[in-house]
């Protein structure tokens, strides 16, 4: 993977992952890789598959898209950051997150742009390349995002 691809994948992690695991389980924010695993691991096998991750990202998009127009705006993402994150102060501003994966550069995210960002996030966190995320990989991905 080239340095540009690695940076793009890491940036996609920043966009999607800061909210991705917080939309499940009665709207209570997740606080650790282990908690996030419980929320997204539908098969309860201790691993998050790409399909489980994609389903979680789709749920996140639908939750953020409060006016149900198929687009997540900066305002919608700001509301999501304030209401769904455990520690909103540790995240990048919504406009910065959107810019990272906004391929048509219109200042908002379509479902397709968000799904593509989630795919890149999954690939970046899948350290061993086995197509599944462990608790350690999820935690490492989040820890890395907090450092950048």
NUVEX-657475 format. One record per atom (N, C-alpha, C): residue number from 1; residue in one letter; atom name; x, y, z. Coordinates in Angstrom, 2 decimals. Example, Ala and Ser with C-alpha at 12.3 -4.5 7.8 and 13.67 -1.06 7.14 Angstrom:
{1; 'A'; 'N'; {13.19; -5.69; 7.80}}
{1; 'A'; 'CA'; {12.30; -4.50; 7.80}}
{1; 'A'; 'C'; {13.20; -3.30; 7.80}}
{2; 'S'; 'N'; {12.85; -2.25; 7.08}}
{2; 'S'; 'CA'; {13.67; -1.06; 7.14}}
{2; 'S'; 'C'; {12.90; 0.03; 7.87}}
//
This chain:
{1; 'X'; 'N'; {0.85; -1.17; 0.00}}
{1; 'X'; 'CA'; {0.00; 0.00; 0.00}}
{1; 'X'; 'C'; {0.90; 1.23; 0.00}}
{2; 'X'; 'N'; {0.64; 2.17; -0.90}}
{2; 'X'; 'CA'; {1.46; 3.37; -0.97}}
{2; 'X'; 'C'; {1.18; 4.27; 0.23}}
{3; 'X'; 'N'; {2.09; 5.22; 0.46}}
{3; 'X'; 'CA'; {1.90; 6.16; 1.58}}
{3; 'X'; 'C'; {0.61; 6.95; 1.41}}
{4; 'X'; 'N'; {0.28; 7.37; 0.18}}
{4; 'X'; 'CA'; {-0.95; 8.11; -0.05}}
{4; 'X'; 'C'; {-2.16; 7.26; 0.29}}
{5; 'X'; 'N'; {-2.15; 5.99; -0.12}}
{5; 'X'; 'CA'; {-3.26; 5.09; 0.21}}
{5; 'X'; 'C'; {-3.38; 4.89; 1.70}}
{6; 'X'; 'N'; {-2.23; 4.74; 2.37}}
{6; 'X'; 'CA'; {-2.26; 4.56; 3.82}}
{6; 'X'; 'C'; {-2.83; 5.79; 4.51}}
{7; 'X'; 'N'; {-2.42; 6.98; 4.05}}
{7; 'X'; 'CA'; {-2.95; 8.21; 4.65}}
{7; 'X'; 'C'; {-4.44; 8.34; 4.38}}
{8; 'X'; 'N'; {-4.88; 7.99; 3.18}}
{8; 'X'; 'CA'; {-6.31; 8.06; 2.86}}
{8; 'X'; 'C'; {-7.10; 7.07; 3.70}}
{9; 'X'; 'N'; {-6.58; 5.88; 3.89}}
{9; 'X'; 'CA'; {-7.26; 4.89; 4.71}}
{9; 'X'; 'C'; {-7.32; 5.36; 6.16}}
{10; 'X'; 'N'; {-6.24; 5.92; 6.65}}
{10; 'X'; 'CA'; {-6.23; 6.43; 8.02}}
{10; 'X'; 'C'; {-7.22; 7.57; 8.15}}
{11; 'X'; 'N'; {-7.27; 8.43; 7.16}}
{11; 'X'; 'CA'; {-8.21; 9.54; 7.21}}
{11; 'X'; 'C'; {-9.64; 9.03; 7.19}}
{12; 'X'; 'N'; {-9.90; 7.99; 6.42}}
{12; 'X'; 'CA'; {-11.24; 7.41; 6.41}}
{12; 'X'; 'C'; {-11.58; 6.86; 7.78}}
{13; 'X'; 'N'; {-10.60; 6.31; 8.46}}
{13; 'X'; 'CA'; {-10.82; 5.83; 9.83}}
{13; 'X'; 'C'; {-11.26; 6.96; 10.72}}
{14; 'X'; 'N'; {-10.62; 8.09; 10.59}}
{14; 'X'; 'CA'; {-10.96; 9.24; 11.42}}
{14; 'X'; 'C'; {-12.41; 9.64; 11.19}}
{15; 'X'; 'N'; {-12.83; 9.65; 9.95}}
{15; 'X'; 'CA'; {-14.18; 10.07; 9.63}}
{15; 'X'; 'C'; {-15.22; 9.11; 10.17}}
{16; 'X'; 'N'; {-15.08; 7.87; 9.83}}
{16; 'X'; 'CA'; {-16.13; 6.91; 10.15}}
{16; 'X'; 'C'; {-16.05; 6.37; 11.57}}
{17; 'X'; 'N'; {-14.87; 6.08; 12.00}}
{17; 'X'; 'CA'; {-14.75; 5.34; 13.24}}
{17; 'X'; 'C'; {-15.06; 6.15; 14.48}}
{18; 'X'; 'N'; {-14.91; 7.44; 14.42}}
{18; 'X'; 'CA'; {-15.18; 8.23; 15.61}}
{18; 'X'; 'C'; {-16.64; 8.14; 16.00}}
{19; 'X'; 'N'; {-17.50; 7.81; 15.07}}
{19; 'X'; 'CA'; {-18.91; 7.65; 15.38}}
{19; 'X'; 'C'; {-19.40; 6.22; 15.18}}
{20; 'X'; 'N'; {-18.68; 5.44; 14.44}}
{20; 'X'; 'CA'; {-19.22; 4.20; 13.91}}
{20; 'X'; 'C'; {-19.80; 3.25; 14.93}}
{21; 'X'; 'N'; {-19.22; 3.15; 16.08}}
{21; 'X'; 'CA'; {-19.67; 2.15; 17.03}}
{21; 'X'; 'C'; {-20.62; 2.70; 18.08}}
{22; 'X'; 'N'; {-21.01; 3.94; 17.96}}
{22; 'X'; 'CA'; {-21.78; 4.56; 19.02}}
{22; 'X'; 'C'; {-23.28; 4.56; 18.78}}
{23; 'X'; 'N'; {-23.72; 4.01; 17.67}}
{23; 'X'; 'CA'; {-25.11; 4.16; 17.31}}
{23; 'X'; 'C'; {-25.98; 2.96; 17.68}}
{24; 'X'; 'N'; {-25.43; 2.02; 18.35}}
{24; 'X'; 'CA'; {-26.15; 0.81; 18.66}}
{24; 'X'; 'C'; {-26.53; 0.79; 20.14}}
{25; 'X'; 'N'; {-27.24; -0.22; 20.53}}
{25; 'X'; 'CA'; {-27.53; -0.50; 21.93}}
{25; 'X'; 'C'; {-28.11; 0.69; 22.68}}
{26; 'X'; 'N'; {-29.33; 1.03; 22.34}}
{26; 'X'; 'CA'; {-30.06; 2.05; 23.09}}
{26; 'X'; 'C'; {-29.37; 3.41; 23.10}}
{27; 'X'; 'N'; {-28.65; 3.74; 22.03}}
{27; 'X'; 'CA'; {-28.00; 5.04; 21.89}}
{27; 'X'; 'C'; {-26.97; 5.35; 22.97}}
{28; 'X'; 'N'; {-26.49; 4.35; 23.69}}
{28; 'X'; 'CA'; {-25.45; 4.59; 24.69}}
{28; 'X'; 'C'; {-24.10; 4.48; 24.01}}
{29; 'X'; 'N'; {-23.24; 5.49; 24.16}}
{29; 'X'; 'CA'; {-21.96; 5.46; 23.47}}
{29; 'X'; 'C'; {-21.05; 4.34; 23.97}}
{30; 'X'; 'N'; {-20.33; 3.76; 23.04}}
{30; 'X'; 'CA'; {-19.34; 2.74; 23.38}}
{30; 'X'; 'C'; {-18.10; 3.43; 23.90}}
{31; 'X'; 'N'; {-17.35; 2.72; 24.74}}
{31; 'X'; 'CA'; {-16.17; 3.37; 25.31}}
{31; 'X'; 'C'; {-14.89; 2.59; 25.10}}
{32; 'X'; 'N'; {-14.94; 1.41; 24.51}}
{32; 'X'; 'CA'; {-13.72; 0.63; 24.33}}
{32; 'X'; 'C'; {-13.87; -0.30; 23.13}}
{33; 'X'; 'N'; {-12.73; -0.83; 22.69}}
{33; 'X'; 'CA'; {-12.76; -1.81; 21.61}}
{33; 'X'; 'C'; {-13.63; -3.00; 21.96}}
{34; 'X'; 'N'; {-13.59; -3.41; 23.20}}
{34; 'X'; 'CA'; {-14.39; -4.57; 23.63}}
{34; 'X'; 'C'; {-15.88; -4.26; 23.54}}
{35; 'X'; 'N'; {-16.27; -3.08; 24.00}}
{35; 'X'; 'CA'; {-17.68; -2.69; 23.92}}
{35; 'X'; 'C'; {-18.13; -2.57; 22.47}}
{36; 'X'; 'N'; {-17.27; -1.99; 21.64}}
{36; 'X'; 'CA'; {-17.59; -1.86; 20.23}}
{36; 'X'; 'C'; {-17.75; -3.22; 19.57}}
{37; 'X'; 'N'; {-16.91; -4.16; 19.98}}
{37; 'X'; 'CA'; {-17.01; -5.51; 19.46}}
{37; 'X'; 'C'; {-18.38; -6.10; 19.79}}
{38; 'X'; 'N'; {-18.81; -5.92; 21.01}}
{38; 'X'; 'CA'; {-20.12; -6.45; 21.42}}
{38; 'X'; 'C'; {-21.24; -5.86; 20.58}}
{39; 'X'; 'N'; {-21.10; -4.60; 20.23}}
{39; 'X'; 'CA'; {-22.15; -3.92; 19.49}}
{39; 'X'; 'C'; {-22.20; -4.30; 18.02}}
{40; 'X'; 'N'; {-21.06; -4.56; 17.40}}
{40; 'X'; 'CA'; {-21.05; -4.82; 15.97}}
{40; 'X'; 'C'; {-20.94; -6.30; 15.60}}
{41; 'X'; 'N'; {-20.46; -7.11; 16.50}}
{41; 'X'; 'CA'; {-20.24; -8.53; 16.22}}
{41; 'X'; 'C'; {-21.56; -9.29; 16.32}}
{42; 'X'; 'N'; {-22.34; -9.21; 15.25}}
{42; 'X'; 'CA'; {-23.67; -9.83; 15.25}}
{42; 'X'; 'C'; {-23.62; -11.34; 15.43}}
{43; 'X'; 'N'; {-22.59; -11.98; 14.93}}
{43; 'X'; 'CA'; {-22.50; -13.44; 15.04}}
{43; 'X'; 'C'; {-21.97; -13.88; 16.40}}
{44; 'X'; 'N'; {-21.48; -12.93; 17.19}}
{44; 'X'; 'CA'; {-20.94; -13.20; 18.53}}
{44; 'X'; 'C'; {-19.79; -14.21; 18.53}}
{45; 'X'; 'N'; {-18.94; -14.09; 17.49}}
{45; 'X'; 'CA'; {-17.79; -14.99; 17.40}}
{45; 'X'; 'C'; {-16.48; -14.31; 17.78}}
{46; 'X'; 'N'; {-16.56; -13.08; 18.29}}
{46; 'X'; 'CA'; {-15.36; -12.37; 18.71}}
{46; 'X'; 'C'; {-14.63; -11.66; 17.59}}
{47; 'X'; 'N'; {-15.24; -11.58; 16.44}}
{47; 'X'; 'CA'; {-14.64; -10.90; 15.29}}
{47; 'X'; 'C'; {-15.72; -10.13; 14.54}}
{48; 'X'; 'N'; {-15.33; -9.00; 13.98}}
{48; 'X'; 'CA'; {-16.24; -8.22; 13.14}}
{48; 'X'; 'C'; {-15.85; -8.47; 11.69}}
{49; 'X'; 'N'; {-16.76; -9.03; 10.93}}
{49; 'X'; 'CA'; {-16.50; -9.27; 9.51}}
{49; 'X'; 'C'; {-16.72; -7.97; 8.73}}
{50; 'X'; 'N'; {-16.28; -7.98; 7.49}}
{50; 'X'; 'CA'; {-16.50; -6.78; 6.67}}
{50; 'X'; 'C'; {-17.99; -6.53; 6.49}}
{51; 'X'; 'N'; {-18.79; -7.60; 6.39}}
{51; 'X'; 'CA'; {-20.24; -7.44; 6.24}}
{51; 'X'; 'C'; {-20.86; -6.83; 7.50}}
{52; 'X'; 'N'; {-20.42; -7.28; 8.67}}
{52; 'X'; 'CA'; {-20.92; -6.72; 9.93}}
{52; 'X'; 'C'; {-20.52; -5.25; 10.05}}
{53; 'X'; 'N'; {-19.30; -4.95; 9.66}}
{53; 'X'; 'CA'; {-18.81; -3.57; 9.70}}
{53; 'X'; 'C'; {-19.60; -2.69; 8.74}}
{54; 'X'; 'N'; {-19.84; -3.19; 7.55}}
{54; 'X'; 'CA'; {-20.61; -2.43; 6.56}}
{54; 'X'; 'C'; {-22.03; -2.17; 7.06}}
{55; 'X'; 'N'; {-22.64; -3.17; 7.69}}
{55; 'X'; 'CA'; {-23.99; -3.00; 8.24}}
{55; 'X'; 'C'; {-23.99; -1.95; 9.34}}
{56; 'X'; 'N'; {-22.96; -1.96; 10.18}}
{56; 'X'; 'CA'; {-22.85; -0.96; 11.23}}
{56; 'X'; 'C'; {-22.67; 0.44; 10.66}}
{57; 'X'; 'N'; {-21.86; 0.55; 9.62}}
{57; 'X'; 'CA'; {-21.64; 1.86; 8.98}}
{57; 'X'; 'C'; {-22.94; 2.36; 8.36}}
{58; 'X'; 'N'; {-23.71; 1.45; 7.78}}
{58; 'X'; 'CA'; {-25.00; 1.84; 7.19}}
{58; 'X'; 'C'; {-25.95; 2.35; 8.27}}
{59; 'X'; 'N'; {-25.99; 1.66; 9.42}}
{59; 'X'; 'CA'; {-26.83; 2.11; 10.53}}
{59; 'X'; 'C'; {-26.40; 3.49; 11.00}}
{60; 'X'; 'N'; {-25.10; 3.71; 11.07}}
{60; 'X'; 'CA'; {-24.58; 5.01; 11.47}}
{60; 'X'; 'C'; {-25.04; 6.09; 10.50}}
{61; 'X'; 'N'; {-24.90; 5.82; 9.20}}
{61; 'X'; 'CA'; {-25.30; 6.81; 8.20}}
{61; 'X'; 'C'; {-26.78; 7.15; 8.37}}
{62; 'X'; 'N'; {-27.61; 6.13; 8.50}}
{62; 'X'; 'CA'; {-29.05; 6.37; 8.65}}
{62; 'X'; 'C'; {-29.36; 7.16; 9.91}}
{63; 'X'; 'N'; {-28.62; 6.92; 10.96}}
{63; 'X'; 'CA'; {-28.83; 7.65; 12.21}}
{63; 'X'; 'C'; {-28.41; 9.11; 12.07}}
{64; 'X'; 'N'; {-27.29; 9.36; 11.38}}
{64; 'X'; 'CA'; {-26.82; 10.73; 11.20}}
{64; 'X'; 'C'; {-27.72; 11.52; 10.24}}
{65; 'X'; 'N'; {-28.30; 10.85; 9.25}}
{65; 'X'; 'CA'; {-29.12; 11.50; 8.23}}
{65; 'X'; 'C'; {-30.51; 11.80; 8.81}}
{66; 'X'; 'N'; {-30.55; 12.81; 9.65}}
{66; 'X'; 'CA'; {-31.78; 13.07; 10.42}}
{66; 'X'; 'C'; {-32.95; 13.54; 9.57}}
{67; 'X'; 'N'; {-32.68; 14.14; 8.41}}
{67; 'X'; 'CA'; {-33.81; 14.54; 7.57}}
{67; 'X'; 'C'; {-34.13; 13.51; 6.49}}
{68; 'X'; 'N'; {-33.42; 12.39; 6.51}}
{68; 'X'; 'CA'; {-33.69; 11.24; 5.64}}
{68; 'X'; 'C'; {-33.69; 11.58; 4.15}}
{69; 'X'; 'N'; {-32.73; 12.45; 3.76}}
{69; 'X'; 'CA'; {-32.63; 12.80; 2.35}}
{69; 'X'; 'C'; {-31.51; 12.06; 1.63}}
{70; 'X'; 'N'; {-30.85; 11.12; 2.32}}
{70; 'X'; 'CA'; {-29.77; 10.35; 1.72}}
{70; 'X'; 'C'; {-28.43; 11.06; 1.72}}
{71; 'X'; 'N'; {-28.34; 12.19; 2.43}}
{71; 'X'; 'CA'; {-27.12; 12.99; 2.50}}
{71; 'X'; 'C'; {-26.87; 13.36; 3.96}}
{72; 'X'; 'N'; {-25.61; 13.25; 4.41}}
{72; 'X'; 'CA'; {-25.25; 13.73; 5.74}}
{72; 'X'; 'C'; {-24.49; 15.03; 5.56}}
{73; 'X'; 'N'; {-25.05; 16.08; 6.15}}
{73; 'X'; 'CA'; {-24.46; 17.40; 6.06}}
{73; 'X'; 'C'; {-23.53; 17.64; 7.26}}
{74; 'X'; 'N'; {-22.78; 18.72; 7.19}}
{74; 'X'; 'CA'; {-21.92; 19.10; 8.31}}
{74; 'X'; 'C'; {-22.75; 19.28; 9.58}}
{75; 'X'; 'N'; {-23.90; 19.93; 9.46}}
{75; 'X'; 'CA'; {-24.76; 20.14; 10.61}}
{75; 'X'; 'C'; {-25.25; 18.84; 11.23}}
{76; 'X'; 'N'; {-25.64; 17.89; 10.37}}
{76; 'X'; 'CA'; {-26.11; 16.60; 10.88}}
{76; 'X'; 'C'; {-24.98; 15.87; 11.59}}
{77; 'X'; 'N'; {-23.77; 15.92; 11.02}}
{77; 'X'; 'CA'; {-22.64; 15.26; 11.66}}
{77; 'X'; 'C'; {-22.29; 15.93; 12.98}}
{78; 'X'; 'N'; {-22.37; 17.26; 13.02}}
{78; 'X'; 'CA'; {-22.10; 17.97; 14.28}}
{78; 'X'; 'C'; {-23.06; 17.53; 15.37}}
{79; 'X'; 'N'; {-24.32; 17.40; 15.03}}
{79; 'X'; 'CA'; {-25.31; 16.94; 16.01}}
{79; 'X'; 'C'; {-24.97; 15.53; 16.47}}
{80; 'X'; 'N'; {-24.60; 14.68; 15.53}}
{80; 'X'; 'CA'; {-24.23; 13.30; 15.88}}
{80; 'X'; 'C'; {-23.03; 13.29; 16.82}}
{81; 'X'; 'N'; {-22.04; 14.14; 16.54}}
{81; 'X'; 'CA'; {-20.86; 14.19; 17.41}}
{81; 'X'; 'C'; {-21.24; 14.60; 18.82}}
{82; 'X'; 'N'; {-22.14; 15.54; 18.94}}
{82; 'X'; 'CA'; {-22.54; 16.03; 20.26}}
{82; 'X'; 'C'; {-23.39; 15.02; 21.01}}
{83; 'X'; 'N'; {-24.22; 14.28; 20.30}}
{83; 'X'; 'CA'; {-25.17; 13.41; 20.98}}
{83; 'X'; 'C'; {-24.74; 11.96; 21.09}}
{84; 'X'; 'N'; {-23.81; 11.52; 20.23}}
{84; 'X'; 'CA'; {-23.48; 10.10; 20.22}}
{84; 'X'; 'C'; {-22.09; 9.76; 20.73}}
{85; 'X'; 'N'; {-21.20; 10.71; 20.81}}
{85; 'X'; 'CA'; {-19.83; 10.39; 21.20}}
{85; 'X'; 'C'; {-19.63; 10.48; 22.70}}
{86; 'X'; 'N'; {-18.79; 9.58; 23.20}}
{86; 'X'; 'CA'; {-18.42; 9.60; 24.61}}
{86; 'X'; 'C'; {-17.58; 10.83; 24.92}}
{87; 'X'; 'N'; {-16.60; 11.12; 24.05}}
{87; 'X'; 'CA'; {-15.67; 12.23; 24.26}}
{87; 'X'; 'C'; {-15.60; 13.08; 23.00}}
{88; 'X'; 'N'; {-16.64; 13.87; 22.72}}
{88; 'X'; 'CA'; {-16.66; 14.65; 21.48}}
{88; 'X'; 'C'; {-15.47; 15.59; 21.32}}
{89; 'X'; 'N'; {-14.87; 16.05; 22.40}}
{89; 'X'; 'CA'; {-13.78; 16.99; 22.30}}
{89; 'X'; 'C'; {-12.54; 16.36; 21.66}}
{90; 'X'; 'N'; {-12.47; 15.05; 21.60}}
{90; 'X'; 'CA'; {-11.30; 14.38; 21.03}}
{90; 'X'; 'C'; {-11.48; 14.06; 19.55}}
{91; 'X'; 'N'; {-12.51; 14.57; 18.92}}
{91; 'X'; 'CA'; {-12.73; 14.28; 17.52}}
{91; 'X'; 'C'; {-12.45; 15.52; 16.67}}
{92; 'X'; 'N'; {-12.22; 15.26; 15.40}}
{92; 'X'; 'CA'; {-12.03; 16.37; 14.46}}
{92; 'X'; 'C'; {-13.39; 17.01; 14.19}}
{93; 'X'; 'N'; {-13.39; 18.28; 13.81}}
{93; 'X'; 'CA'; {-14.65; 18.93; 13.44}}
{93; 'X'; 'C'; {-15.32; 18.21; 12.27}}
{94; 'X'; 'N'; {-16.64; 18.28; 12.23}}
{94; 'X'; 'CA'; {-17.42; 17.58; 11.20}}
{94; 'X'; 'C'; {-16.96; 17.94; 9.80}}
{95; 'X'; 'N'; {-16.69; 19.20; 9.54}}
{95; 'X'; 'CA'; {-16.28; 19.61; 8.19}}
{95; 'X'; 'C'; {-14.99; 18.93; 7.76}}
{96; 'X'; 'N'; {-14.05; 18.77; 8.69}}
{96; 'X'; 'CA'; {-12.80; 18.08; 8.37}}
{96; 'X'; 'C'; {-13.04; 16.61; 8.07}}
{97; 'X'; 'N'; {-13.90; 15.98; 8.84}}
{97; 'X'; 'CA'; {-14.20; 14.57; 8.62}}
{97; 'X'; 'C'; {-14.86; 14.36; 7.26}}
{98; 'X'; 'N'; {-15.81; 15.21; 6.95}}
{98; 'X'; 'CA'; {-16.51; 15.09; 5.67}}
{98; 'X'; 'C'; {-15.54; 15.27; 4.51}}
{99; 'X'; 'N'; {-14.68; 16.27; 4.61}}
{99; 'X'; 'CA'; {-13.74; 16.58; 3.52}}
{99; 'X'; 'C'; {-12.88; 15.38; 3.14}}
{100; 'X'; 'N'; {-12.54; 14.56; 4.12}}
{100; 'X'; 'CA'; {-11.65; 13.42; 3.88}}
{100; 'X'; 'C'; {-12.26; 12.41; 2.90}}
{101; 'X'; 'N'; {-13.55; 12.18; 2.99}}
{101; 'X'; 'CA'; {-14.15; 11.15; 2.12}}
{101; 'X'; 'C'; {-15.20; 11.70; 1.16}}
{102; 'X'; 'N'; {-15.31; 13.01; 1.07}}
{102; 'X'; 'CA'; {-16.28; 13.66; 0.19}}
{102; 'X'; 'C'; {-15.71; 13.69; -1.23}}
{103; 'X'; 'N'; {-15.90; 12.62; -1.96}}
{103; 'X'; 'CA'; {-15.24; 12.47; -3.26}}
{103; 'X'; 'C'; {-15.72; 13.48; -4.29}}
{104; 'X'; 'N'; {-16.97; 13.94; -4.21}}
{104; 'X'; 'CA'; {-17.43; 14.93; -5.19}}
{104; 'X'; 'C'; {-17.26; 16.36; -4.67}}
{105; 'X'; 'N'; {-16.70; 16.50; -3.49}}
{105; 'X'; 'CA'; {-16.34; 17.79; -2.88}}
{105; 'X'; 'C'; {-17.52; 18.77; -2.81}}
{106; 'X'; 'N'; {-18.69; 18.23; -2.44}}
{106; 'X'; 'CA'; {-19.86; 19.11; -2.29}}
{106; 'X'; 'C'; {-20.12; 19.51; -0.84}}
{107; 'X'; 'N'; {-19.25; 19.09; 0.07}}
{107; 'X'; 'CA'; {-19.38; 19.48; 1.47}}
{107; 'X'; 'C'; {-20.31; 18.63; 2.29}}
{108; 'X'; 'N'; {-20.80; 17.54; 1.70}}
{108; 'X'; 'CA'; {-21.68; 16.61; 2.42}}
{108; 'X'; 'C'; {-21.33; 15.19; 2.00}}
{109; 'X'; 'N'; {-21.91; 14.21; 2.69}}
{109; 'X'; 'CA'; {-21.63; 12.81; 2.38}}
{109; 'X'; 'C'; {-22.87; 12.09; 1.89}}
{110; 'X'; 'N'; {-22.72; 11.43; 0.76}}
{110; 'X'; 'CA'; {-23.77; 10.53; 0.30}}
{110; 'X'; 'C'; {-23.57; 9.19; 0.98}}
{111; 'X'; 'N'; {-24.57; 8.34; 0.89}}
{111; 'X'; 'CA'; {-24.45; 7.00; 1.47}}
{111; 'X'; 'C'; {-23.28; 6.25; 0.84}}
{112; 'X'; 'N'; {-23.07; 6.45; -0.46}}
{112; 'X'; 'CA'; {-21.98; 5.77; -1.16}}
{112; 'X'; 'C'; {-20.62; 6.25; -0.67}}
{113; 'X'; 'N'; {-20.47; 7.56; -0.50}}
{113; 'X'; 'CA'; {-19.20; 8.09; -0.01}}
{113; 'X'; 'C'; {-18.92; 7.57; 1.40}}
{114; 'X'; 'N'; {-19.95; 7.55; 2.23}}
{114; 'X'; 'CA'; {-19.79; 7.06; 3.60}}
{114; 'X'; 'C'; {-19.43; 5.57; 3.60}}
{115; 'X'; 'N'; {-20.11; 4.79; 2.78}}
{115; 'X'; 'CA'; {-19.82; 3.35; 2.71}}
{115; 'X'; 'C'; {-18.40; 3.10; 2.22}}
{116; 'X'; 'N'; {-17.94; 3.88; 1.25}}
{116; 'X'; 'CA'; {-16.58; 3.73; 0.76}}
{116; 'X'; 'C'; {-15.57; 4.07; 1.85}}
{117; 'X'; 'N'; {-15.84; 5.12; 2.61}}
{117; 'X'; 'CA'; {-14.97; 5.47; 3.73}}
{117; 'X'; 'C'; {-14.94; 4.37; 4.77}}
{118; 'X'; 'N'; {-16.08; 3.76; 5.03}}
{118; 'X'; 'CA'; {-16.14; 2.66; 6.01}}
{118; 'X'; 'C'; {-15.35; 1.45; 5.52}}
{119; 'X'; 'N'; {-15.42; 1.17; 4.21}}
{119; 'X'; 'CA'; {-14.63; 0.05; 3.65}}
{119; 'X'; 'C'; {-13.14; 0.31; 3.84}}
{120; 'X'; 'N'; {-12.72; 1.54; 3.55}}
{120; 'X'; 'CA'; {-11.31; 1.88; 3.72}}
{120; 'X'; 'C'; {-10.90; 1.80; 5.19}}
{121; 'X'; 'N'; {-11.79; 2.22; 6.07}}
{121; 'X'; 'CA'; {-11.52; 2.14; 7.50}}
{121; 'X'; 'C'; {-11.32; 0.69; 7.92}}
{122; 'X'; 'N'; {-12.21; -0.19; 7.46}}
{122; 'X'; 'CA'; {-12.10; -1.60; 7.80}}
{122; 'X'; 'C'; {-10.76; -2.15; 7.34}}
{123; 'X'; 'N'; {-10.39; -1.85; 6.10}}
{123; 'X'; 'CA'; {-9.13; -2.36; 5.56}}
{123; 'X'; 'C'; {-7.93; -1.83; 6.35}}
{124; 'X'; 'N'; {-7.99; -0.59; 6.77}}
{124; 'X'; 'CA'; {-6.89; -0.01; 7.53}}
{124; 'X'; 'C'; {-6.77; -0.64; 8.92}}
{125; 'X'; 'N'; {-7.90; -0.96; 9.54}}
{125; 'X'; 'CA'; {-7.86; -1.56; 10.88}}
{125; 'X'; 'C'; {-7.54; -3.04; 10.85}}
{126; 'X'; 'N'; {-7.78; -3.70; 9.73}}
{126; 'X'; 'CA'; {-7.54; -5.15; 9.62}}
{126; 'X'; 'C'; {-6.04; -5.41; 9.46}}
{127; 'X'; 'N'; {-5.34; -5.31; 10.58}}
{127; 'X'; 'CA'; {-3.87; -5.35; 10.57}}
{127; 'X'; 'C'; {-3.30; -6.64; 9.99}}
{128; 'X'; 'N'; {-3.94; -7.77; 10.23}}
{128; 'X'; 'CA'; {-3.40; -9.03; 9.74}}
{128; 'X'; 'C'; {-3.98; -9.43; 8.38}}
{129; 'X'; 'N'; {-4.87; -8.62; 7.84}}
{129; 'X'; 'CA'; {-5.41; -8.86; 6.50}}
{129; 'X'; 'C'; {-6.28; -10.08; 6.37}}
{130; 'X'; 'N'; {-6.87; -10.56; 7.47}}
{130; 'X'; 'CA'; {-7.68; -11.78; 7.39}}
{130; 'X'; 'C'; {-9.15; -11.51; 7.10}}
{131; 'X'; 'N'; {-9.52; -10.25; 6.88}}
{131; 'X'; 'CA'; {-10.91; -9.94; 6.55}}
{131; 'X'; 'C'; {-11.83; -9.86; 7.76}}
{132; 'X'; 'N'; {-11.25; -9.84; 8.95}}
{132; 'X'; 'CA'; {-12.03; -9.75; 10.18}}
{132; 'X'; 'C'; {-11.28; -8.86; 11.17}}
{133; 'X'; 'N'; {-12.04; -8.17; 12.02}}
{133; 'X'; 'CA'; {-11.42; -7.32; 13.04}}
{133; 'X'; 'C'; {-11.56; -7.97; 14.41}}
{134; 'X'; 'N'; {-10.45; -7.98; 15.13}}
{134; 'X'; 'CA'; {-10.46; -8.45; 16.51}}
{134; 'X'; 'C'; {-10.61; -7.24; 17.43}}
{135; 'X'; 'N'; {-10.84; -7.49; 18.69}}
{135; 'X'; 'CA'; {-10.91; -6.41; 19.67}}
{135; 'X'; 'C'; {-9.62; -5.60; 19.63}}
{136; 'X'; 'N'; {-8.48; -6.29; 19.57}}
{136; 'X'; 'CA'; {-7.18; -5.61; 19.56}}
{136; 'X'; 'C'; {-7.04; -4.72; 18.33}}
{137; 'X'; 'N'; {-7.49; -5.18; 17.16}}
{137; 'X'; 'CA'; {-7.39; -4.37; 15.95}}
{137; 'X'; 'C'; {-8.29; -3.14; 16.03}}
{138; 'X'; 'N'; {-9.49; -3.33; 16.57}}
{138; 'X'; 'CA'; {-10.41; -2.19; 16.72}}
{138; 'X'; 'C'; {-9.80; -1.17; 17.68}}
{139; 'X'; 'N'; {-9.31; -1.63; 18.81}}
{139; 'X'; 'CA'; {-8.73; -0.72; 19.80}}
{139; 'X'; 'C'; {-7.50; -0.02; 19.23}}
{140; 'X'; 'N'; {-6.64; -0.76; 18.53}}
{140; 'X'; 'CA'; {-5.44; -0.16; 17.94}}
{140; 'X'; 'C'; {-5.81; 0.90; 16.90}}
{141; 'X'; 'N'; {-6.84; 0.63; 16.12}}
{141; 'X'; 'CA'; {-7.28; 1.60; 15.12}}
{141; 'X'; 'C'; {-7.77; 2.88; 15.77}}
{142; 'X'; 'N'; {-8.53; 2.74; 16.83}}
{142; 'X'; 'CA'; {-9.04; 3.92; 17.52}}
{142; 'X'; 'C'; {-7.91; 4.67; 18.23}}
{143; 'X'; 'N'; {-7.00; 3.94; 18.83}}
{143; 'X'; 'CA'; {-5.86; 4.58; 19.51}}
{143; 'X'; 'C'; {-5.03; 5.37; 18.50}}
{144; 'X'; 'N'; {-4.83; 4.81; 17.31}}
{144; 'X'; 'CA'; {-4.05; 5.47; 16.28}}
{144; 'X'; 'C'; {-4.74; 6.76; 15.84}}
{145; 'X'; 'N'; {-6.05; 6.72; 15.68}}
{145; 'X'; 'CA'; {-6.79; 7.91; 15.28}}
{145; 'X'; 'C'; {-6.68; 9.02; 16.32}}
{146; 'X'; 'N'; {-6.67; 8.67; 17.58}}
{146; 'X'; 'CA'; {-6.58; 9.67; 18.62}}
{146; 'X'; 'C'; {-5.21; 10.36; 18.64}}
{147; 'X'; 'N'; {-4.19; 9.64; 18.16}}
{147; 'X'; 'CA'; {-2.83; 10.21; 18.11}}
{147; 'X'; 'C'; {-2.65; 11.15; 16.93}}
{148; 'X'; 'N'; {-3.42; 10.97; 15.88}}
{148; 'X'; 'CA'; {-3.23; 11.77; 14.65}}
{148; 'X'; 'C'; {-3.99; 13.06; 14.67}}
//
